[in-house]
Amino acid sequence: MFFLETFILLLSSRGKIDFLQLARFVKQHTGLNDSQARSENKLHFQFNAFLTSINIAKAIHWLSIPIEKRGTFSMANIKTMNHNVLILNRFFDVFGIYPHSVKNNKHVRELILYGTMAA
């Protein structure tokens, strides 16, 4: 819990809601609690790496969506979609399926979004 308390102190200048969402994302999906670093230098590096991973995921997710259609950001959804893409690519390779045909396009999009939360 030391890491989360330090993290909260470092970023307390951010808005309350935005900060709480960011802290939850970092804690749940980037391994903030898994760190075993003790030196201040290593802790700073890890906090920066965690925040960078969140920002990269947001950029990759939102740049592919038109501005007027952008909804809320969920790191859990990003992880689920990436996992689905990896599994689907494996199936396509093993079974020799061409995913870009007109017939498969709708179903592939549906399977990529499978398991994500509706916002």
C-alpha positions as CSV (number, residue, x, y, z in Angstrom):
1,M,0.0,0.0,0.0
2,F,3.0,2.3,0.4
3,F,3.2,2.7,-3.4
4,L,-0.4,3.9,-3.8
5,E,0.0,6.4,-0.9
6,T,3.2,7.8,-2.4
7,F,1.5,7.9,-5.8
8,I,-1.5,9.8,-4.4
9,L,0.9,12.4,-2.8
10,L,2.8,12.9,-6.0
11,L,-0.2,13.6,-8.1
12,S,-2.5,15.3,-5.7
13,S,-2.7,18.4,-7.8
14,R,-4.8,16.7,-10.4
15,G,-8.6,16.9,-10.4
16,K,-10.3,14.6,-7.9
17,I,-12.4,12.5,-10.3
18,D,-9.7,12.3,-13.0
19,F,-7.0,11.4,-10.4
20,L,-9.1,8.7,-8.8
21,Q,-9.8,7.1,-12.2
22,L,-6.2,7.3,-13.1
23,A,-5.1,5.8,-9.8
24,R,-7.6,2.9,-10.2
25,F,-6.4,2.2,-13.7
26,V,-2.7,2.2,-12.7
27,K,-3.4,0.0,-9.7
28,Q,-5.6,-2.6,-11.5
29,H,-4.1,-2.9,-14.9
30,T,-0.4,-1.9,-14.9
31,G,0.9,-3.7,-11.8
32,L,1.5,-0.8,-9.5
33,N,1.1,-3.1,-6.4
34,D,3.5,-5.7,-7.9
35,S,6.5,-3.5,-7.6
36,Q,9.3,-4.5,-5.2
37,A,11.5,-1.4,-5.7
38,R,12.6,0.5,-2.6
39,S,14.9,3.2,-3.8
40,E,13.4,6.6,-4.7
41,N,15.0,6.6,-8.2
42,K,13.4,3.2,-9.1
43,L,10.1,4.2,-7.6
44,H,10.0,7.4,-9.8
45,F,10.9,5.3,-12.9
46,Q,8.1,2.8,-12.1
47,F,5.5,5.5,-11.5
48,N,6.4,7.2,-14.8
49,A,6.3,3.8,-16.6
50,F,2.8,3.1,-15.2
51,L,1.5,6.5,-16.2
52,T,3.1,6.2,-19.6
53,S,1.4,2.9,-20.3
54,I,-2.0,4.4,-19.4
55,N,-1.4,7.4,-21.7
56,I,-0.2,5.1,-24.6
57,A,-3.3,2.9,-24.3
58,K,-5.5,6.0,-24.3
59,A,-3.8,7.4,-27.4
60,I,-4.0,4.1,-29.3
61,H,-7.6,3.7,-28.3
62,W,-8.9,7.2,-29.0
63,L,-6.9,8.0,-32.2
64,S,-8.8,5.2,-34.0
65,I,-12.2,6.7,-33.1
66,P,-13.7,9.9,-34.5
67,I,-13.9,12.7,-31.9
68,E,-17.7,12.8,-31.9
69,K,-18.0,9.0,-31.2
70,R,-15.4,8.8,-28.3
71,G,-16.8,7.5,-25.1
72,T,-15.3,6.8,-21.7
73,F,-11.9,5.1,-21.5
74,S,-11.6,1.7,-19.8
75,M,-8.3,0.0,-19.5
76,A,-10.1,-3.3,-18.8
77,N,-11.8,-3.0,-22.2
78,I,-8.5,-2.2,-23.9
79,K,-6.9,-5.3,-22.3
80,T,-9.9,-7.5,-23.3
81,M,-9.9,-6.3,-26.9
82,N,-6.2,-6.8,-27.3
83,H,-6.5,-10.3,-25.8
84,N,-9.4,-11.1,-28.2
85,V,-7.3,-9.8,-31.2
86,L,-4.4,-12.1,-30.2
87,I,-6.7,-15.1,-29.9
88,L,-8.5,-14.4,-33.1
89,N,-5.2,-14.0,-35.0
90,R,-4.1,-17.4,-33.7
91,F,-7.3,-19.0,-34.8
92,F,-7.0,-17.4,-38.3
93,D,-3.5,-18.7,-38.6
94,V,-4.2,-22.2,-37.4
95,F,-7.4,-22.7,-39.4
96,G,-6.4,-20.7,-42.5
97,I,-9.4,-18.3,-42.3
98,Y,-9.2,-15.0,-44.2
99,P,-10.6,-12.4,-41.7
100,H,-10.8,-9.5,-44.1
101,S,-13.5,-11.0,-46.4
102,V,-16.8,-9.1,-46.6
103,K,-18.5,-12.2,-45.1
104,N,-16.2,-12.3,-42.0
105,N,-15.8,-8.5,-41.3
106,K,-18.9,-8.1,-39.2
107,H,-18.2,-11.2,-37.1
108,V,-14.6,-10.3,-36.6
109,R,-15.5,-6.9,-35.2
110,E,-18.1,-8.5,-33.0
111,L,-15.6,-11.0,-31.6
112,I,-13.0,-8.3,-30.9
113,L,-15.5,-6.4,-28.8
114,Y,-16.7,-9.6,-27.0
115,G,-16.4,-9.3,-23.3
116,T,-16.1,-5.5,-23.2
117,M,-18.4,-3.4,-21.0
118,A,-21.0,-1.3,-22.7
119,A,-20.5,2.3,-21.8
